[in-house]
Structure formats: structure tokens, C-alpha cells
Amino acid sequence: MQHDDVVWAIINKTHCSHKVTTSTQHFCRNEYNLTGLCSRSSCPLANSKYATIREENGIIYLFMKTAERVMFPAQQWEKVKLSRNFEKAIYQINENLLYWPGFIKAKCKQRFVKITQYLIRMRKLKLRRVKELVPIQRKIERRERRREEKALVAARIDNAIEKQLLERLKKGSYNDIYNFPQMAFDAALKAEEVSSESEAEKTDEEEEVEKEMEPELERELQKNIEEVDEFVEADSDMDSEVDSESGRKEGADVGSDFESDTSDIEDISMKIASKKPRVEIEYETEPVASVSRKKIKH
């Protein structure tokens, strides 16, 4: 038979593993403690009839201990699941603790209210978007940066060595001294061929663009030439009109000029006759539109 007063006298005056003493108050770390304080009414070890409220994985339970189950530690606490509805849970607490002390009933209801409140806050926080703080590991970052730099340097060296070896193999400096893997050599040659093909394609594309531009340039030149020809033809038409007008004017003056020409011819013949031996000249005159016929006798 458990004696609660004896247990409390020992715990209160001597050592207790669950007790935490401070400068102002004593606290209890036992998981079944109802209030968290180290006192006679709140101690789960010094009370054979005790009840408390606990939460496990979001579900609230009522734990009850009686003196009849003290001899069986595995069955010492009776576990009752409380409803998620607040009113139903309070009704369950009142039904199960009907003839229990009023202090335990009040503290159980108070603890149930506190647990329901923090469960509601937890659900709200889970629904919100919370920023996750990730620690920055400076040493690991520095180590990875150094490894990357070393790997880049090694890759550059390997590429330079590979290019140099390929050039020597192409030149035939090694001949058959060393047995190089033919697969690696072929793969390197293919890579170079692919790069040369890409360069050739680029040049072909540039030539095609130039070819496409040439007909356009020719069309523009042809247009310019046609414009110049049209301008020249217009000028020539203007000149021909001017010449025709001048010809008409000359034709109109032929009649008057013809008579003056005949008199000039006679004067010239007289001068020639005075200087040279005598020469007889015969000529005939026709109307203004006809051409004069001349006959000269020596």
C-alpha cells in the first residue's frame, strides 16, 4: 500500500531527480505533472489518485492513475482519447473525473484549453509560407571553390597536352615508336572535323547571303542606269527640236542667200582669171529649191 505523505516527505526534504530548484520557486520535469510546479497537490509521485492531460501527435488524451493499478507499472495510467470538438472534450473530462478532487478537475480543463490553443496556432503556421533559414557553410564553400579551380587548371593542361600530341601525330614525329589507342585518336580527329565543318558551314552561309545581295544590287544599278538614260534621251529630244527649228530658219533664208552666193562666185572667178590664165566658166541657175549645176572649163 502506497503512503502519499511518506513519499512526499522524502521527496520534499531529500533529493528528487525531477525537481528543478531556482532562486524563487521549485519546478518539476516529470512528463505527467499537471501544472509543472513541485508541490504536494501537483506531484504525480506523491498522489495515488492523479489525472493529467497530454498531447501525442496532435491528439489530446486524458491520463488517469488510481491506487488499484499502482502495483502494475505498465497498466498504471488509463488513457482516454478526447474528442476534437471542444464541448464534447469538456463533457468527457467531467464524466471521467466525476468524483475526483476539484483541484485536479479544474487544472485538467485549464491544461486542455492551453493545448488546444497551441495546436490551433501550429496548424495556422503550417498553412502559412514560412521562410526557411539555411545555414551557410563557409568552409565547405571554400573547399569546393578550390577544387573547382584545380579541376579547371587540370582540364586546361589536359586539353593543351592532347592538342600537342595530336599535332605531333599528324606530323608523324612519333611514327611507330608508341602504341597509341586508335579509338582516342579517331575521336579527336572527328572532333576537329566537326569544328572545321562548322566553320565551313559558316563561310557557306556568308557566301549565300552575299549571293542573295548581288541581284538586289544589280537591280538598283539597273534602275539608276535607266534613270540616267531617260534623262539623256530627254536632253537629246530637246536638242533635236532646237536643230529642227534652226533648219527651218535656214531653209527660209536659202532664196536670199543663193543669189548672194552666185555673185560671190562670179567675183571669185574674176579674181582667179586675173591672177591665172584665162578660164571660161559656164553655169546654170534653177529655181530656189533646186541645186545649182556648175561646169568649169580649163
Backbone bond lengths (Angstrom), bond angles and torsions (degrees), N, CA, C in turn:
res aa  C-N    CA-C-N  psi(-1)  N-CA   C-N-CA  omega(-1)  CA-C   N-CA-C  phi
1 M - - - 1.461 - - 1.525 108.13 -
2 Q 1.345 115.65 131.98 1.458 121.62 -177.75 1.527 109.36 -83.04
3 H 1.310 116.95 135.63 1.460 123.10 175.88 1.526 107.41 -110.44
4 D 1.337 115.79 108.57 1.472 121.18 -173.89 1.530 111.32 -67.19
5 D 1.321 116.99 -38.66 1.474 119.31 -177.96 1.522 111.15 -66.68
6 V 1.312 117.33 -38.22 1.466 120.65 179.21 1.529 110.29 -66.14
7 V 1.317 116.08 -43.53 1.486 120.70 179.61 1.525 109.99 -62.26
8 W 1.333 116.64 -43.63 1.462 119.16 -178.70 1.514 111.31 -67.95
9 A 1.311 118.66 -36.21 1.461 121.30 178.84 1.515 110.48 -64.08
10 I 1.304 116.72 -39.28 1.470 119.87 178.87 1.528 110.58 -69.95
11 I 1.327 117.21 -44.82 1.471 121.16 -177.35 1.524 110.51 -67.33
12 N 1.310 116.81 -41.13 1.459 120.63 -174.52 1.523 111.97 -70.77
13 K 1.317 117.18 -39.21 1.467 120.48 -175.06 1.521 113.04 -91.65
14 T 1.320 117.01 -27.96 1.462 120.24 -179.05 1.527 109.80 -111.10
15 H 1.316 114.89 -162.19 1.472 120.52 -175.21 1.521 111.46 -77.74
16 C 1.367 115.48 142.91 1.473 123.90 171.17 1.526 107.71 -135.35
17 S 1.326 116.40 129.47 1.470 120.31 -176.91 1.526 112.96 -69.01
18 H 1.331 118.04 -20.22 1.468 120.73 -179.44 1.528 112.94 -92.51
19 K 1.304 117.77 -9.06 1.462 120.83 -175.10 1.530 111.04 -82.65
20 V 1.334 114.59 138.65 1.466 122.18 176.06 1.523 106.39 -126.84
21 T 1.332 114.94 117.58 1.469 119.34 -176.93 1.517 110.15 -101.65
22 T 1.323 115.21 138.17 1.463 122.28 175.19 1.522 108.43 -125.51
23 S 1.322 116.47 -178.68 1.461 120.10 -178.51 1.527 112.18 -70.15
24 T 1.329 117.66 -22.83 1.473 120.54 -176.28 1.527 113.45 -111.33
25 Q 1.354 117.49 -34.01 1.465 119.24 -170.68 1.521 110.78 -151.62
26 H 1.366 115.77 162.83 1.462 123.02 176.35 1.532 108.63 -106.74
27 F 1.362 115.05 132.81 1.470 121.15 179.69 1.523 109.35 -116.07
28 C 1.353 115.38 159.93 1.459 122.07 179.79 1.524 109.29 -120.89
29 R 1.343 116.97 134.05 1.458 122.23 -179.62 1.523 113.27 -101.31
30 N 1.306 118.12 9.29 1.464 120.82 178.75 1.531 109.92 -67.87
31 E 1.342 116.48 134.96 1.464 120.79 -174.45 1.526 112.77 -68.39
32 Y 1.341 118.21 -19.83 1.461 121.09 179.31 1.529 112.50 -96.67
33 N 1.305 118.57 5.63 1.463 120.61 179.88 1.515 110.02 -68.07
34 L 1.334 117.46 137.25 1.463 122.34 -173.26 1.522 112.54 -81.89
35 T 1.308 118.54 -36.56 1.464 122.41 -176.19 1.516 113.74 -113.47
36 G 1.352 118.38 -19.67 1.459 121.95 -176.74 1.505 113.66 88.37
37 L 1.339 117.01 2.05 1.473 121.80 179.61 1.529 109.22 -105.41
38 C 1.323 114.40 149.71 1.470 120.76 177.69 1.532 108.20 -92.03
39 S 1.341 114.60 96.03 1.473 120.79 -179.98 1.535 108.84 -143.94
40 R 1.325 115.74 169.75 1.467 120.90 -176.35 1.526 111.45 -65.75
41 S 1.296 117.63 -41.01 1.467 120.91 -177.23 1.530 112.91 -80.62
42 S 1.348 117.37 -22.95 1.465 120.79 -176.88 1.522 113.12 -98.39
43 C 1.300 119.28 -5.40 1.465 121.07 -175.90 1.523 110.21 -78.44
44 P 1.360 119.23 121.83 1.471 120.43 179.19 1.532 113.02 -74.77
45 L 1.354 118.69 -16.83 1.461 121.16 179.70 1.526 112.22 -85.40
46 A 1.330 116.13 -31.86 1.465 120.64 -176.12 1.520 112.99 -94.38
47 N 1.353 118.70 7.94 1.466 122.62 178.80 1.532 108.30 -126.68
48 S 1.337 115.94 116.93 1.466 120.19 -179.93 1.529 111.15 -74.53
49 K 1.305 118.25 -24.30 1.467 122.83 176.21 1.524 107.05 -114.52
50 Y 1.342 114.68 107.89 1.479 118.85 -171.09 1.532 108.16 -146.48
51 A 1.335 116.54 150.57 1.470 123.23 178.57 1.520 109.30 -143.84
52 T 1.304 115.29 150.13 1.471 120.89 -179.93 1.523 109.62 -153.90
53 I 1.334 115.43 167.54 1.481 123.45 178.48 1.524 108.34 -116.97
54 R 1.361 115.38 131.70 1.471 120.73 178.59 1.530 109.74 -135.93
55 E 1.335 113.97 156.34 1.478 121.67 179.31 1.518 109.37 -117.88
56 E 1.328 117.01 130.97 1.472 122.96 178.99 1.526 108.39 -133.16
57 N 1.324 116.82 114.22 1.465 123.59 177.54 1.533 112.17 56.25
58 G 1.332 116.16 42.00 1.455 120.91 178.14 1.509 115.75 80.96
59 I 1.324 117.56 4.65 1.466 121.89 -179.97 1.526 107.73 -115.73
60 I 1.334 116.72 135.58 1.472 122.84 -176.70 1.531 108.79 -97.97
61 Y 1.343 114.67 133.50 1.477 121.56 -179.54 1.528 109.10 -124.34
62 L 1.335 114.59 151.52 1.470 122.80 171.40 1.522 108.22 -105.13
63 F 1.359 115.57 120.02 1.469 121.40 179.42 1.541 108.50 -104.77
64 M 1.349 115.23 131.04 1.474 121.15 -179.84 1.525 109.53 -128.95
65 K 1.340 114.73 139.27 1.462 121.30 179.08 1.541 108.69 -125.65
66 T 1.343 114.86 134.71 1.476 120.26 177.43 1.528 109.47 -126.49
67 A 1.323 116.07 164.35 1.465 121.44 -176.90 1.518 112.25 -69.36
68 E 1.335 117.75 -23.80 1.469 120.37 -178.43 1.531 112.03 -70.17
69 R 1.353 117.60 -24.17 1.473 120.22 -177.05 1.531 112.18 -104.39
70 V 1.296 118.01 12.40 1.468 120.99 -178.82 1.521 110.77 -66.91
71 M 1.322 117.60 -32.21 1.460 120.34 -177.24 1.540 112.84 -74.21
72 F 1.318 116.94 -11.63 1.477 120.96 -179.37 1.533 108.41 -119.41
73 P 1.320 117.04 93.51 1.490 119.41 -175.78 1.522 113.42 -59.59
74 A 1.355 118.10 -34.08 1.462 119.66 -179.68 1.526 111.62 -68.76
75 Q 1.345 117.58 -27.41 1.457 121.55 -178.75 1.531 111.70 -111.71
76 Q 1.301 117.12 20.44 1.461 121.00 -174.58 1.528 111.95 -68.06
77 W 1.365 118.47 -37.58 1.468 122.55 -176.26 1.533 109.62 -107.47
78 E 1.321 115.05 127.25 1.465 121.38 174.93 1.533 108.04 -90.41
79 K 1.322 115.28 131.61 1.474 122.02 -172.53 1.524 109.16 -110.64
80 V 1.347 117.10 122.72 1.470 123.28 179.73 1.523 108.26 -123.12
81 K 1.348 116.61 124.26 1.475 121.68 178.92 1.515 109.58 -80.16
82 L 1.326 115.78 128.78 1.460 121.16 -179.89 1.522 110.74 -93.70
83 S 1.326 115.87 150.36 1.462 121.75 -178.61 1.528 111.04 -70.94
84 R 1.369 115.86 156.48 1.473 120.39 176.52 1.531 111.23 -74.22
85 N 1.315 116.08 -22.56 1.465 120.09 175.67 1.527 109.07 -73.87
86 F 1.301 117.08 130.59 1.470 121.27 -174.50 1.529 111.71 -64.54
87 E 1.302 117.11 -44.57 1.471 119.84 -177.52 1.524 111.16 -66.39
88 K 1.328 116.07 -41.52 1.463 118.74 179.23 1.528 111.06 -65.06
89 A 1.355 117.02 -37.88 1.463 120.01 179.51 1.532 110.98 -65.40
90 I 1.320 117.75 -41.49 1.481 121.01 177.09 1.529 110.40 -63.31
91 Y 1.325 115.63 -39.74 1.472 118.62 177.59 1.534 111.09 -63.11
92 Q 1.362 117.52 -39.83 1.468 120.74 177.88 1.528 111.15 -63.20
93 I 1.335 116.91 -41.11 1.475 119.99 179.26 1.535 110.06 -63.04
94 N 1.329 116.55 -43.13 1.473 119.32 179.38 1.524 111.50 -65.03
95 E 1.318 119.05 -37.72 1.455 121.90 -179.31 1.530 111.58 -69.32
96 N 1.333 116.97 -41.97 1.462 119.71 -177.29 1.530 112.21 -77.10
97 L 1.318 118.12 -28.31 1.472 121.79 179.65 1.535 110.76 -109.80
98 L 1.332 115.71 45.69 1.461 119.85 -174.81 1.527 112.46 -67.60
99 Y 1.310 118.41 -44.34 1.465 122.23 -177.10 1.533 112.33 -109.32
100 W 1.295 117.55 25.55 1.455 122.08 179.98 1.528 109.54 -91.99
101 P 1.345 116.09 166.03 1.479 118.60 178.33 1.529 111.41 -60.83
102 G 1.336 115.15 148.18 1.461 120.17 -178.14 1.531 113.19 -65.71
103 F 1.327 117.23 -31.95 1.478 120.76 178.41 1.524 110.82 -60.56
104 I 1.343 116.99 -44.84 1.470 120.74 -178.26 1.532 110.04 -68.06
105 K 1.328 117.33 -41.46 1.462 119.97 179.65 1.534 110.85 -62.14
106 A 1.315 117.56 -45.50 1.474 120.55 -178.66 1.527 111.61 -65.26
107 K 1.321 117.47 -43.43 1.463 120.89 -179.26 1.533 111.84 -67.98
108 C 1.326 116.34 -33.31 1.474 118.89 177.45 1.532 110.69 -66.44
109 K 1.342 116.84 -42.75 1.469 120.32 177.71 1.534 111.13 -64.50
110 Q 1.334 116.01 -41.10 1.463 119.80 178.69 1.528 111.44 -63.21
111 R 1.322 117.02 -42.53 1.467 121.63 179.22 1.531 110.22 -66.35
112 F 1.319 116.79 -37.83 1.475 120.42 178.40 1.532 110.53 -62.84
113 V 1.318 117.83 -41.89 1.471 121.44 179.17 1.528 110.32 -62.96
114 K 1.326 117.56 -44.53 1.469 121.11 -179.87 1.533 111.25 -62.19
115 I 1.326 116.35 -41.83 1.474 119.36 -178.06 1.527 110.61 -67.99
116 T 1.335 117.83 -41.81 1.469 120.24 177.67 1.532 111.08 -61.89
117 Q 1.307 117.75 -38.38 1.470 120.73 179.69 1.523 111.91 -64.63
118 Y 1.341 117.15 -44.79 1.473 116.52 -178.34 1.526 111.67 -74.64
119 L 1.344 118.96 -23.96 1.467 120.30 173.37 1.535 111.08 -68.15
120 I 1.350 116.09 -38.92 1.475 119.31 176.93 1.525 110.65 -63.84
121 R 1.328 117.16 -41.58 1.479 119.90 178.07 1.525 111.36 -64.52
122 M 1.326 116.58 -38.10 1.467 119.58 177.91 1.527 111.66 -62.36
123 R 1.342 117.13 -42.78 1.468 120.03 179.01 1.524 111.19 -63.50
124 K 1.333 116.86 -40.94 1.467 119.98 178.91 1.529 111.50 -64.36
125 L 1.329 116.33 -40.73 1.466 119.42 179.69 1.525 111.80 -66.06
126 K 1.337 116.80 -34.00 1.461 119.30 178.32 1.523 111.41 -68.53
127 L 1.322 116.39 -33.04 1.464 119.15 179.52 1.523 112.02 -73.86
128 R 1.302 118.12 -25.16 1.463 121.24 178.81 1.525 110.95 -76.76
129 R 1.326 113.84 161.42 1.467 120.06 173.67 1.521 108.41 -89.30
130 V 1.292 115.15 112.72 1.461 120.54 -178.11 1.524 108.80 -108.46
131 K 1.315 115.99 133.51 1.462 120.53 177.72 1.518 109.90 -72.29
132 E 1.310 114.00 130.26 1.460 119.82 179.61 1.527 109.46 -92.18
133 L 1.299 115.53 125.09 1.456 121.29 179.73 1.521 108.97 -88.72
134 V 1.313 114.76 118.10 1.467 120.83 -179.17 1.521 108.24 -108.00
135 P 1.313 118.24 125.18 1.468 119.09 179.44 1.524 111.79 -70.38
136 I 1.318 115.63 141.60 1.468 121.63 178.62 1.524 108.17 -93.86
137 Q 1.304 115.04 121.62 1.459 120.83 -179.19 1.529 108.87 -97.68
138 R 1.317 115.41 97.88 1.466 121.40 -173.67 1.532 111.66 -65.80
139 K 1.322 115.89 -41.82 1.468 118.33 -177.04 1.530 111.46 -63.16
140 I 1.335 116.03 -43.41 1.466 119.36 -179.12 1.530 110.40 -65.87
141 E 1.334 116.86 -39.64 1.470 119.42 177.97 1.523 111.94 -62.68
142 R 1.351 115.68 -43.14 1.471 118.98 178.23 1.526 111.17 -62.54
143 R 1.320 116.08 -42.08 1.460 120.66 -179.55 1.532 110.92 -63.02
144 E 1.331 116.53 -44.42 1.465 119.69 179.64 1.519 111.52 -66.22
145 R 1.348 117.26 -36.90 1.461 120.31 178.43 1.524 111.21 -63.70
146 R 1.344 115.38 -42.65 1.470 118.66 177.73 1.530 111.21 -63.03
147 R 1.315 116.24 -42.12 1.470 119.09 179.68 1.526 111.38 -63.50
148 E 1.338 117.54 -39.58 1.461 120.29 177.60 1.515 111.81 -63.41
149 E 1.333 116.45 -42.99 1.468 119.23 178.59 1.520 111.39 -62.26
150 K 1.339 116.39 -43.39 1.473 119.73 178.65 1.524 110.97 -63.70
151 A 1.334 116.78 -40.37 1.462 120.00 179.54 1.524 111.01 -64.68
152 L 1.344 118.04 -38.87 1.462 120.76 177.38 1.524 111.75 -63.62
153 V 1.332 115.81 -43.81 1.471 119.32 178.83 1.519 110.11 -62.24
154 A 1.342 117.16 -44.02 1.457 120.50 179.97 1.524 111.34 -63.75
155 A 1.325 117.07 -38.56 1.458 120.15 179.37 1.528 110.95 -66.16
156 R 1.336 116.83 -40.44 1.473 119.33 177.33 1.517 110.99 -62.18
157 I 1.323 115.99 -43.57 1.477 119.62 179.72 1.518 109.86 -62.70
158 D 1.347 117.17 -43.94 1.466 120.33 -179.39 1.519 110.97 -62.57
159 N 1.332 117.14 -41.05 1.471 119.82 179.25 1.521 111.55 -65.81
160 A 1.329 116.43 -40.03 1.465 119.19 178.50 1.518 111.18 -64.41
161 I 1.330 117.04 -43.44 1.468 120.75 178.79 1.518 110.51 -62.72
162 E 1.338 116.51 -41.79 1.461 120.01 -178.93 1.524 110.98 -63.24
163 K 1.346 116.89 -43.84 1.462 120.05 178.94 1.528 111.42 -62.15
164 Q 1.350 115.42 -42.79 1.452 119.00 -179.75 1.524 111.71 -63.32
165 L 1.319 116.01 -42.39 1.472 119.72 178.91 1.517 111.58 -64.90
166 L 1.329 116.92 -39.60 1.459 119.46 178.53 1.522 111.31 -63.98
167 E 1.324 116.65 -41.71 1.466 119.13 177.46 1.525 111.84 -61.20
168 R 1.331 115.78 -42.38 1.470 118.77 179.15 1.520 112.25 -66.99
169 L 1.337 115.73 -37.78 1.458 118.52 177.89 1.522 111.38 -66.30
170 K 1.336 117.50 -37.89 1.455 120.07 177.05 1.525 111.93 -64.46
171 K 1.335 114.88 -40.74 1.460 118.78 178.97 1.519 112.44 -70.18
172 G 1.339 117.27 -21.08 1.458 121.41 -179.26 1.508 113.37 80.83
173 S 1.326 116.61 30.47 1.462 119.29 -179.25 1.518 112.42 -72.97
174 Y 1.343 117.56 -28.37 1.462 120.07 -178.26 1.528 112.74 -88.91
175 N 1.332 115.78 -26.12 1.466 120.91 -176.92 1.536 109.84 57.09
176 D 1.309 117.59 -125.67 1.472 121.56 -178.78 1.519 112.06 -110.40
177 I 1.330 116.72 28.28 1.462 118.89 -177.91 1.522 110.19 -71.70
178 Y 1.350 116.30 -44.14 1.460 121.05 -176.73 1.534 110.16 -112.47
179 N 1.308 114.43 150.01 1.468 120.91 177.56 1.531 108.54 -98.25
180 F 1.338 115.85 92.27 1.457 120.54 179.00 1.526 109.60 -85.02
181 P 1.317 118.62 147.89 1.477 120.36 176.66 1.529 110.46 -67.84
182 Q 1.318 115.45 122.03 1.456 120.39 -176.50 1.528 112.26 -65.72
183 M 1.338 116.97 -30.73 1.466 120.65 -178.62 1.527 111.20 -63.48
184 A 1.340 115.70 -44.52 1.455 119.68 -179.68 1.526 110.93 -65.47
185 F 1.325 116.03 -39.81 1.467 120.59 179.67 1.535 110.61 -64.15
186 D 1.338 116.01 -44.00 1.470 119.79 178.86 1.524 111.65 -64.21
187 A 1.337 115.78 -40.06 1.468 118.96 179.83 1.531 110.64 -63.31
188 A 1.332 117.05 -41.42 1.452 120.30 179.00 1.527 111.29 -65.00
189 L 1.342 116.53 -41.01 1.466 120.10 178.14 1.536 111.13 -63.69
190 K 1.337 115.70 -40.47 1.469 118.87 178.04 1.523 111.32 -62.10
191 A 1.341 115.92 -40.82 1.462 119.59 178.91 1.522 110.74 -61.56
192 E 1.347 115.97 -41.77 1.471 118.83 178.01 1.527 111.39 -66.61
193 E 1.351 116.68 -37.95 1.458 119.43 178.09 1.522 111.35 -63.55
194 V 1.330 114.54 -40.44 1.473 118.35 178.85 1.527 110.42 -62.10
195 S 1.345 116.88 -42.49 1.466 119.66 179.35 1.521 111.17 -64.61
196 S 1.375 116.59 -40.88 1.463 119.36 178.57 1.523 111.17 -66.62
197 E 1.349 116.63 -38.03 1.462 119.36 177.39 1.525 111.37 -63.37
198 S 1.334 115.55 -40.32 1.468 118.30 178.31 1.530 110.83 -62.37
199 E 1.359 116.57 -40.37 1.467 119.34 177.50 1.527 110.88 -64.60
200 A 1.353 116.17 -40.71 1.457 119.29 179.06 1.526 111.45 -63.71
201 E 1.317 115.70 -40.25 1.462 119.28 177.69 1.531 111.01 -61.27
202 K 1.334 115.63 -40.76 1.459 118.92 178.14 1.523 111.17 -60.63
203 T 1.366 116.81 -44.98 1.461 120.08 179.12 1.530 111.30 -63.64
204 D 1.362 116.46 -40.53 1.468 119.63 177.86 1.520 111.31 -61.13
205 E 1.316 115.44 -41.69 1.461 118.57 178.38 1.518 111.30 -62.06
206 E 1.352 116.32 -41.30 1.461 119.10 178.42 1.537 110.53 -62.85
207 E 1.356 117.50 -41.15 1.458 120.13 179.07 1.524 111.41 -64.21
208 E 1.345 115.69 -40.96 1.463 118.69 178.41 1.525 110.99 -61.82
209 V 1.309 116.02 -40.06 1.469 119.11 178.08 1.521 110.73 -62.90
210 E 1.353 115.63 -41.69 1.465 118.82 178.56 1.531 111.22 -63.67
211 K 1.379 115.47 -40.79 1.459 118.88 178.69 1.524 111.72 -63.62
212 E 1.308 115.13 -37.99 1.458 118.10 177.53 1.522 111.84 -66.94
213 M 1.333 116.81 -31.04 1.451 120.43 179.89 1.527 112.28 -76.72
214 E 1.362 118.03 -28.10 1.467 120.89 -175.60 1.533 112.34 -61.05
215 P 1.366 120.31 -49.28 1.476 117.39 178.88 1.520 113.65 -60.05
216 E 1.293 116.88 -34.11 1.461 118.69 177.54 1.525 110.98 -64.77
217 L 1.343 115.32 -43.15 1.470 118.45 177.60 1.526 111.30 -63.01
218 E 1.355 116.22 -40.32 1.465 119.21 179.18 1.524 110.71 -63.22
219 R 1.329 115.82 -40.65 1.468 118.17 178.64 1.523 111.35 -61.96
220 E 1.322 116.14 -42.75 1.463 119.18 178.94 1.531 111.26 -62.90
221 L 1.358 116.37 -41.78 1.469 119.54 178.22 1.524 111.17 -63.36
222 Q 1.362 116.31 -42.27 1.463 119.96 179.72 1.522 111.13 -61.86
223 K 1.353 114.86 -40.62 1.465 117.80 177.51 1.516 111.53 -61.58
224 N 1.360 115.47 -43.58 1.470 119.12 179.13 1.523 111.43 -61.65
225 I 1.368 115.95 -40.95 1.476 119.77 -179.33 1.520 110.17 -65.39
226 E 1.335 117.38 -42.38 1.456 120.50 179.47 1.526 111.15 -62.23
227 E 1.338 115.87 -40.46 1.459 118.42 177.84 1.520 111.28 -61.98
228 V 1.359 116.61 -41.18 1.478 120.31 178.65 1.518 110.98 -64.50
229 D 1.366 117.20 -41.29 1.466 120.87 179.75 1.522 111.07 -63.28
230 E 1.336 115.00 -42.39 1.458 117.75 178.65 1.529 110.98 -61.12
231 F 1.330 116.25 -40.31 1.458 120.07 178.68 1.525 111.16 -63.51
232 V 1.372 117.41 -41.94 1.475 122.02 -179.71 1.513 110.34 -66.09
233 E 1.374 118.37 -42.10 1.453 121.49 179.88 1.527 110.84 -62.99
234 A 1.324 114.45 -39.28 1.472 117.26 178.26 1.521 110.40 -62.17
235 D 1.348 117.04 -41.62 1.463 120.19 178.62 1.513 111.09 -63.91
236 S 1.356 117.04 -42.07 1.472 119.87 -178.86 1.515 110.81 -65.18
237 D 1.341 117.22 -37.61 1.470 119.26 177.73 1.523 110.48 -62.47
238 M 1.319 114.91 -41.52 1.465 118.08 178.15 1.516 110.66 -61.42
239 D 1.358 118.21 -42.19 1.473 121.74 -179.90 1.513 111.16 -64.26
240 S 1.345 117.12 -42.02 1.472 120.52 -178.15 1.520 110.02 -64.33
241 E 1.337 117.25 -39.56 1.459 118.93 177.67 1.521 110.64 -61.69
242 V 1.359 114.98 -42.57 1.470 118.09 179.04 1.521 110.64 -62.62
243 D 1.373 118.26 -42.19 1.475 121.36 -179.88 1.519 111.19 -63.09
244 S 1.327 116.22 -41.18 1.481 118.78 -178.96 1.528 110.47 -63.60
245 E 1.310 115.47 -42.02 1.457 117.81 178.10 1.528 111.57 -62.24
246 S 1.354 117.01 -42.11 1.473 119.97 178.54 1.521 111.24 -64.97
247 G 1.371 116.69 -35.31 1.476 119.84 179.11 1.502 110.48 -65.45
248 R 1.349 115.62 -40.84 1.464 117.45 178.39 1.525 111.29 -60.73
249 K 1.329 114.52 -40.94 1.464 117.65 179.55 1.516 110.83 -64.13
250 E 1.328 119.43 -39.49 1.472 122.48 179.78 1.518 111.04 -66.77
251 G 1.371 114.63 -39.94 1.469 117.56 177.29 1.512 112.63 -62.27
252 A 1.305 114.59 -35.11 1.465 118.03 179.29 1.519 111.80 -67.53
253 D 1.357 117.58 -28.96 1.459 120.84 -177.36 1.522 113.33 -94.23
254 V 1.354 117.77 5.74 1.474 120.01 -175.82 1.531 110.69 -66.29
255 G 1.339 116.26 -39.32 1.465 118.87 -176.50 1.516 112.84 -59.86
256 S 1.337 114.65 -44.90 1.460 117.86 -178.08 1.507 112.01 -73.12
257 D 1.352 114.14 -34.60 1.466 116.88 -178.88 1.525 112.23 -72.17
258 F 1.382 117.50 -28.95 1.463 120.15 -175.28 1.525 110.97 -64.39
259 E 1.331 115.46 -42.60 1.453 118.83 179.88 1.510 111.57 -63.98
260 S 1.355 116.85 -39.69 1.461 119.57 178.86 1.516 110.50 -66.67
261 D 1.359 116.01 -31.91 1.470 118.61 179.07 1.529 110.36 -68.11
262 T 1.286 117.55 -40.78 1.491 119.52 179.98 1.516 111.39 -62.86
263 S 1.342 115.75 -40.23 1.474 118.22 179.39 1.518 110.14 -67.84
264 D 1.340 115.97 -36.23 1.470 118.62 177.93 1.513 110.43 -65.38
265 I 1.348 116.89 -38.65 1.476 119.84 -179.97 1.520 110.18 -63.43
266 E 1.348 117.58 -40.08 1.466 119.46 179.17 1.512 111.36 -64.00
267 D 1.316 115.88 -41.85 1.471 118.98 179.03 1.509 110.90 -62.54
268 I 1.339 117.02 -42.06 1.460 120.17 -179.57 1.510 110.38 -65.19
269 S 1.346 116.58 -38.63 1.481 119.06 -179.36 1.538 110.97 -66.83
270 M 1.294 115.81 -34.31 1.473 118.62 178.62 1.515 110.51 -68.21
271 K 1.317 116.88 -40.92 1.462 119.81 178.87 1.518 110.40 -63.62
272 I 1.346 116.61 -42.32 1.469 119.88 -179.30 1.530 109.62 -65.05
273 A 1.339 116.04 -37.21 1.479 119.16 -178.50 1.522 111.27 -68.77
274 S 1.313 116.12 -31.19 1.456 118.24 179.09 1.503 111.71 -71.94
275 K 1.282 118.32 -34.01 1.465 122.14 -177.49 1.507 110.94 -84.78
276 K 1.377 119.20 -37.56 1.460 122.81 -174.87 1.537 109.51 -111.12
277 P 1.321 113.90 179.20 1.473 116.00 175.64 1.517 110.50 -60.72
278 R 1.302 113.53 160.49 1.456 119.33 -175.06 1.527 109.70 -67.51
279 V 1.340 113.15 137.29 1.473 119.63 -179.08 1.520 107.31 -135.94
280 E 1.335 115.02 132.30 1.454 120.44 177.98 1.533 109.52 -91.94
281 I 1.340 115.46 134.47 1.473 121.55 -178.25 1.504 108.73 -123.91
282 E 1.282 117.10 129.18 1.444 123.85 176.27 1.532 109.08 -117.48
283 Y 1.310 115.07 137.69 1.464 118.66 178.22 1.520 108.31 -151.59
284 E 1.308 115.54 155.86 1.453 122.23 -178.03 1.548 108.85 -120.75
285 T 1.285 114.28 147.78 1.478 120.00 178.85 1.516 110.22 -112.22
286 E 1.285 117.96 142.28 1.481 124.29 178.91 1.528 108.85 -125.55
287 P 1.297 116.52 173.81 1.481 117.09 178.49 1.523 112.35 -56.40
288 V 1.337 115.68 174.96 1.471 121.66 -171.04 1.519 111.43 -62.85
289 A 1.351 118.14 -37.26 1.474 120.63 -175.12 1.501 111.46 -74.40
290 S 1.389 120.22 -26.03 1.470 121.19 -176.83 1.504 110.43 -82.41
291 V 1.334 113.73 166.22 1.460 121.53 -178.74 1.519 107.96 -97.81
292 S 1.324 118.74 139.91 1.474 123.35 -177.75 1.510 110.85 -74.68
293 R 1.384 114.91 141.84 1.464 120.21 176.97 1.515 108.03 -106.72
294 K 1.243 115.79 133.25 1.460 121.34 -176.14 1.508 110.15 -123.01
295 K 1.345 116.96 141.84 1.441 122.24 178.01 1.497 108.23 -134.89
296 I 1.244 115.80 124.58 1.438 121.48 -175.52 1.512 107.78 -115.65
297 K 1.353 117.72 128.03 1.460 124.01 176.83 1.508 109.41 -111.11
298 H 1.260 113.75 136.79 1.461 119.27 178.12 1.491 107.39 -99.00
